[in-house]
Amino acid sequence: MKPQNFSFHHPVAFWLGCIAIIGGVLAHGPMFMMGRHTGYQMVGMEMDATMLAGMAMIPLGVLLAMYGLMPRIAQMKKSLHGDRHLQFHVADGVPLNGEHWKLVIVLVIALAVDVLKPATLGFVMPGMTKEYEISKQTAGVLALVALTGTTVGSVLWGRMADVFGRRAAILLSALMFIGTAICGAMPAFGWNLAMCFLMGASAGGLLPITFTLMAETVPAAHRGWLLVALGGVGTSAGYLLAAGSAALLVPEFSWRALWLLGLPTGLLIVFLGRYIPESPRFLANAGLDDEARAVLARFAGTEAASARQPGAAAVVAEEEPPAGGIRQLLRGSHARITWGLMVCGVAWGLVNFGFLLWLPTNLGSMGMDATAASALLARSALLALPGIAVVIWLYHRWSSIKALVLFIALTAATLLLFFALGLARVQSSLAMVLTTALLLVSSSGVIAMLIPYAAEIYPVHLRGTGSGVVAAGSKFGGILGAGFGVLGVFGHFAVSALLIALPMAVAALMLVRSGIETRGRGLEDIQDALGASRGSAS
């Protein structure tokens, strides 16, 4: 029997929604072009009828596209009593092929786009501050609002991926991303804040969903190193795109052009959607076995897609989705490991968006000149670059959980070293370079492994939600970091290092007790092992 089309439930509604969103963004073009004689400054302009109509078209288009993708529940219910004996262990044993590499490339692009938008914040701040005539502190609210949006988006899109599918969530996230491009045509700072929150909410979902889809599609033998490499390459590509776009576009079209990039980059993901399959594990868990076999055949051949084993119904039936969602993560059988990963994420956010952000200022207060402080960070970052290769090797060849705990502990130890240097008022450039490089290596290793590990340990019906919650933890740490920065906490160099080292150390201890090895294991085997460990603990 030919599998049902699970990609678009109502393709006409989906594409009409896309057209409405694109048209809504383009409707802001005339007013943007009106500012070409004033350096594209739009502050104080009154929104015309075309612009207002465009703003109305965007939410309408999102709803249409959502209708085109989402109404699959009836289709799922019809198939819930289908053949539940699909075997993924055969697909886990196949070598990487062209289909896998196509998916990897597309997901790297999606992740780079996810990183691109928040990364442009630093490049729009100077022009925005000047045009709106606001203080740097007021402009800093924009970053806080965007970070809050990414936190909310990580949780919401992760949950949506578990309910409606990974592919649907990626495409909808990209469409919302397109809609928020109108941020580049807003005449008032208040409108920028609102749109920036929505931009963060749309972009924040791509991170956990891409890792979830990758984990459920790539063979077990290659899953670990590809997940970690995906995070490293995608993040680096996103920052490079942001910096390159700023250098190329801002001098000619002002800071607003960086927001308008949401249109072409979001469209790129939508058009690459043909290379993004639905997760076979999600399809099987929803009872859509014919569709799951079609995806498995695409990645592993017809033999793997039709493989089955007598008495193995529990392979998928074990993941029958109970009610609970986020509550189940925080209070159910996965609670201990979830809390450990969340504490780690929050502590990492404090390091990245707090301690490291204020490090140049603190070094200046210790007597180091501003130019020397910037050069120190540049040299430290250069020394830290090879660290990602070490992370990939350890995660893939040694142990996933031990590698993660090692880098968490190393981050905590480095912060304690900063605490000691701060107490001793050490101003040695060499000591600071080496310690900063060590912190960059260790903290980069933590975030490179954190979300990939989360994407491996949760069952199918919670994998997107779990990855999203852990990702949200790292971004919530960033929000705390920004808040503590305003309160002056990071002005106390040694004290702030000690305060962040404590939750890092606690996270390492929590994961030593609750973590599980995932290296080389099939996702279903990991769930069996988790179930066995819970049984022995009780």
Secondary structure as UniProt FT lines:
FT   HELIX           11..26
FT   TURN            27..28
FT   HELIX           29..34
FT   HELIX           35..38
FT   TURN            43..44
FT   HELIX           49..69
FT   HELIX           73..79
FT   TURN            80..81
FT   HELIX           89..92
FT   HELIX           98..119
FT   HELIX           121..132
FT   HELIX           136..164
FT   HELIX           166..179
FT   HELIX           180..185
FT   HELIX           189..204
FT   HELIX           206..217
FT   HELIX           220..253
FT   HELIX           256..260
FT   HELIX           262..271
FT   HELIX           272..275
FT   HELIX           280..285
FT   TURN            286..287
FT   HELIX           289..300
FT   HELIX           302..306
FT   TURN            310..311
FT   HELIX           314..317
FT   TURN            318..319
FT   HELIX           326..331
FT   TURN            333..334
FT   HELIX           335..350
FT   HELIX           351..355
FT   HELIX           356..365
FT   TURN            366..367
FT   HELIX           370..384
FT   TURN            385..386
FT   HELIX           387..393
FT   HELIX           394..398
FT   HELIX           400..424
FT   HELIX           429..457
FT   HELIX           460..487
FT   HELIX           489..491
FT   HELIX           493..514
FT   TURN            519..520
FT   HELIX           523..537
//
